[in-house]
Amino acid sequence: MPAASLPRSEHYSFEVLEDGIGFGRARAEGTALSNTGVVDLGGSTLIFDTSLTQRSAREIRDASMVLTGRPPSLSVNSHWHLDHMLGNQVFADRPIYASRRTGKILRERRAELDRELARESLEAEIRQLEIDQRAKGLVGKPSPFDGALRLNRALLDETGDRRLTLPTDGFDRELRLPGDRDARLLSFGAGHTESDTVLFLGKARVIFAGDLVVAGTHPNVLSGDPEHWLTVLDEIEALRPERIATGHGPLRSTEGLDTMRDYLSTVVELSRAPGEPEIPARFREFTEPDQFARNLAHLRARSSATHGSRGP
């Protein structure tokens, strides 16, 4: 598809991996936050991850018409984090798939997430970000506060119309999808979160990996199991994908799996060492550098809690 024919979007930069397979990379200046996929399965169109805001989700829906000639037929949430599923409302008239475990997590966390998305909570978060921005003398200057403020203000704008919409359909380890793509939804257990789903397109050798594989940014290990995440990466590699549609950042080949293994192994090892280690040089160009310290603190706290439960 010529570049001029690609979907125009404020929130995504779209590319066609092959006819009927579109990858939407979230723009830094938009309100999608996570990447998305639009896939013609042959007779139906699948959306992989529905983004953070209703505005960006509507652009995914519009992109479906450009890329596949039809509106979405079903959507998939790779995991429970809001930037991958809060756009579900736009697709609520069609099935929304996730692993059964992801659906259970969302049902259990619904009240907590509703509070997080309430007007009062968002207004308080914005006020605190503005206070911190002023305290650091960064008002009017480019800073990490800009993105967080933009996203929270976008969520605040949608408060009155938003409904937290949960997945309607679940599966356990594997679900084969209709059509001629040899398309499968797969879940290998805990990784980035307690349960993550990937979409593997066998004929194209393309995998939409959600946040199990990210590129150019620090992975977030706070909701999952980084040790088992390494096993999940082996499961993904065993599928022999040639292209990996990441959850954040650009498209990757299988070298993206090696980078993820290196990062996860390193952060687990450093969490077991004393002191406050610096970010290793090979990860210093990654975005979201504060996530490195949060990852270490989480892993150390988890280790302390585990050892404490076993007694002295």
PyMOL commands that set and color helices and strands:
alter all, ss='L'
color gray80, all
select helices_A, chain A and resi 3-5+54-68+82-84+86-91+100-117+119-135+145-157+226-238+255-271+281-283+290-309
alter helices_A, ss='H'
color red, helices_A
select strands_A, chain A and resi 12-18+21-26+36-40+45-48+74-76+96-99+169-171+174-176+183-187+197-201+206-210+243-246
alter strands_A, ss='S'
color yellow, strands_A
deselect
rebuild
show_as cartoon
